[in-house]
Amino acid sequence: MMQALFIVTLQLAAKPDLAAVYRSARSYDKATFRFQPPGGEALRRTRALLAHLVGALRPGAPPEALVAEARAAGFVLGLAQDAAGEVWVLHEPDGQRAGTGAFVLRPGGTRLVIEAPHTFYDEGTGEIALALFARLHAGVLFFNTVHRYAPPDGDQHPADVAHAEGTCFAAAHQGLLDAAPSSSIVQVHGFGGRQPLDAAVKAVVSDGTPSPGQPAVRLRAALAKRWGAGTVKLYGVDAEVLGATTNVQGKAARRVGAPFLHIEMNAETRRALGRDVGPLGDALGEALGEALGDLRRPHR
């Protein structure tokens, strides 16, 4: 009995903390790194792999067949844990960096997907995404692993996973939607002082269209209730910037009818949410809970 308990304890202790995996997956030599857009075969494998992961998701270690499929696609698939429990993590092997992104799936999680595609440029958004992922018991978390303007950068910004079509991040997102088209997608972003917005504006909410639907309207209202009148703008209503109209993941979500929410926050707000993500987490729960009756139904 004691031996079995000891083995279980060792297994639990062996799972890395998701925050540590996040830091490791984003660590690379920025002075020497050059981004090489993936080829068609890599995109195809990544898309298929994410769909297979969603379809097979369950508690415990990923099946060996999926571990092998991930390895063939250039990834490592393993276990980690956060405050809400055990997760599967798909990331590049240690010591290798191509900028594919990292993808986390929670067995038994809700049909909520949290994405942070600009964790370097939009400082603090990765930590916010990690906290939302645990607080809301979300089923999926995506984050980028190299800077959006990683060299060689050109007019199309090939490493910008929120706007470049040919990235593994975009392929993984499409694979997720292939398997779970009813997912709700939430992306967290940040804006700086150059935007034509009043100093009182903490956030701009959009759904990627100039005529926002009810989830975006409800989220704006839920945040304004917490932060005060005039602190939250809604693209297409009282904001003409930061609308995410060219966002690759937003376009993919709209093609299958999946809700997509894009939240831009100023630096002060991001720092505050880094200390306590509660206001944003509660507002998202309020907005999406009313909009989607089956949000709490897991992927598997």
N, C-alpha and C positions, 0 to 999 in steps of 0.2 A: 504493500500500500504506500509506504513512504517512498519507495523507489519510483513508483508511477507518478506520485505527486512531484518528486524532484525532476522527473523528465518533463512533465507539463510545465513546471516553473521555468526550466531551461528553455523550452520552446518559446514561451511567452517573452522571456528576456532576450531571446535571439532576434526578435522582430525589431527592426530599426524604427525609430520615431520618424513619422512622416516629415516633420520639419527638418530633420537632419538629411533625409533623402532629397528634399527640396533644395537645400543649400548645396549638396553635392552635385545634383543634376544641373545646377546653374553655374558651377565653377569651371572656368576655362581661362586660357591665356589670351586675353583680349589683344595683346600686342602682336601675336603671330597668327591668330585665327583668321581664316578666310572662308566665307560661306559658299558652299557649292550646292545649288538647287538640286534636289533629288530627281532621279530619272523616273520614267513611267513605271518601271517594275517596282521600284521602292514605294511609290505612291499606291500602286495596286495592292502590294503586300500589306502595307499599313492599314489601308481601308478594310481589307478582308479580315485582318487580325483583330481590329477593334470590334467588328461585328461578331466575330467568333467569341471574343472575351465577354461581351455583353450577353450572348446567348448561353454561355457556360458558367456564368458567375454564380458562385455559391460559397458558403463559409469554408475555411480551410485553405490549404495550399492549392495553387492553380494546378490543373492536370498536366502531366509531363508532356502530353501531345501539344498543349498550348505553349509550354515553356520552349519546346523545340521549334514551334512555328515562330515564336517571338525571336529566338536566336537566329533563325534563318533570315528574318527580316531586319536583323541588325540591332535587336533590343535585348534587354534583360527583363524577365518577368519574375516578380517575387512578392513577398509579403512585407507589409509594414503596419504601423498602427498609429492612430491619433487619439484624441480625447473621446471620440465616439466609437472606437473599436478597430477591428481588423480591416485592412484594405489590400487590394492587389495593386501593384505599381509596375508600370511599364516605362522603362527609361533606357537611355543609351548605356553601354558598358562603361564602367569606371575607367578613366583615362582616355576615353574617346569622346569627341564632341563634333557633331555635324549640325547641331541646331534643330533636331527633329521635334523637340518638345518632350514633355513627360505627361503621362496619363494615368490617373488613379481611379479605381472603381471600388465601390463599397458593397459587399454582399448585403442584401436586405435594405439598401439605401433607397431613398425616394427617387422619383423620376425628375429630380432637379440636377442640372449640370452647371457647375461653377467654372468659369474660364477667366484666366488672367493672361492675355496674350502679349502684354507689354511690361513685364515685371521689372525690367531694368530701367526703361525710359520713364514709366509711370511708377515712380518709387512708392513702395508700400502696398501696391495692389496685390502682390503675391501673398504677403502675410495676411491681408484682408481675405483673400480667396481661401487660404488654408483655414482661417477661423470660421468663415461662413460654411465651408464644407463640413466641418465638425458640428457646428452649432445647429445647422439645419438638417443634419443627417443626410446630406445630399448623396446621390448615387455615384456621381462622376465629378472629377476635378481635372482640368487641363491647365498647364502653364507652359510658357515658352522657356527655352534654355539658353538662347543667345540674344544679344541686343538686336532690336528691330532694324537698326542701321549698321549692322555688322558689315565690314568690308568683304568683297568689293561692292559698295553700294552704288546704285544707279537710279534712274528715274522711276523704276518700278519697285525699288526697295525689296529685293527678293527674299530677305530674311524677316520681313514684317509679316508675321503669320496671320494678322487680322486683315491684311489687304492683298497679299500675294496668293494667287490661286494655287500655284504648284509647290506646296509645302506638305510635309508629313503631318503637321498640325491640322491643316485643312482636310487632308485625306482621313485622318483619324476621326475628325468631327463628322465627316460624311459617313464613315463606317458606323459610328455611334447611331446616327440617324437612320441608317439602313436597318439596324436591329431594333431601335427604340424610337420611332418617329414621333411618339407622343411626349418626348422629353421636353422640359422647359429649360431654356438656355439663359443664363445670366452671365454677362461679361462685366468685369470691373475695370475701369480705366481712370486716368488722371489728366487734368488740364492745368496749364500754367497761367501766368499773369498776362499773356499776350492776347487772350481771348476777349472779345468785346462783351464782357459781362460785368455787372455791378459787383463791387467788392463783397457785398452781402451774399452772393450766390455761392452756395456750398456744392451744388450738384446740378447736372443736367441729365434728365432721363429721356430715353428714346426707345423705340422698337425698330429703328432703321427705316421708318417711313415718315413722310410729311403729314400723315393723318393717323396719329397714334391710336391704337386700340385700347381696350379697357385695362389690360394688365399694366400698361405704362401709365395710364391715367390714375389708376389706383395706387401705383407705387409712388408717383409724385405726391399724391394726397397724403399717403402714409408717412413719407419722409417730412413733408411740410408740417404735419401734425407734431412731429418730434423735434424739428429744428426751427420752426417758426415760419411765418408768412414771408414770402419773397426770397426764401433761401434755396428753393428748388425750382428749376425751370423744366419745361416739357418741350422737346423739339417738335416743331410744327404748330405749336400753340403760342408760346411766348419766348421761344429761343430759335434762332436761325443758324446756330452752329452746333457742332458736336452731335450730329444726327445719326452717325453710323450708317449712312445710306450706301456706302461702298464696302461695308464690312462683309468679308467672305463668309463667316459663320452665320451672320444674320441672313444673307441671301440664301444659304443652304437651308436654314431653318424655315424660311418662308416658302421654299419650294415644296416642303412636305407638310406645311401648316403647323409647325411647332412654334410655340411662343418664344420670343426672343426679347430680352431686356438688356439694354446697354446703359451703364451708369458711369458718368464722368464726374470726378470729384476733385476739388482743389486740394492743394498740398496740406493745408491745415486740417481739413476734414479727413484726409487719408491718415494723417498722424493720429488724430483722435480715435478713428476706427481701429487703428493698429493697437491701441490700448484697450478698447472696448468695442467690439463689433456689434454689440447688442442692438443699437438703433437701426442699423441697416438690416441685420438679420431679422428683427421683428417686423420691420416694414415689408421685407420681401415675403415673409410668411403670411402677412396680412393680405398683400396684393395677390399673390399666387394662390393662396388658400381659397380665396373667394372666386378666383377666375377658373381654377381647375379642381374639380371635385375629386379626381383620382390622383392628386399629387403625391399622396402618401402611399400609393400602391407601388411596390418596388419593381425594379427591372426583372428580378427573378424571385 
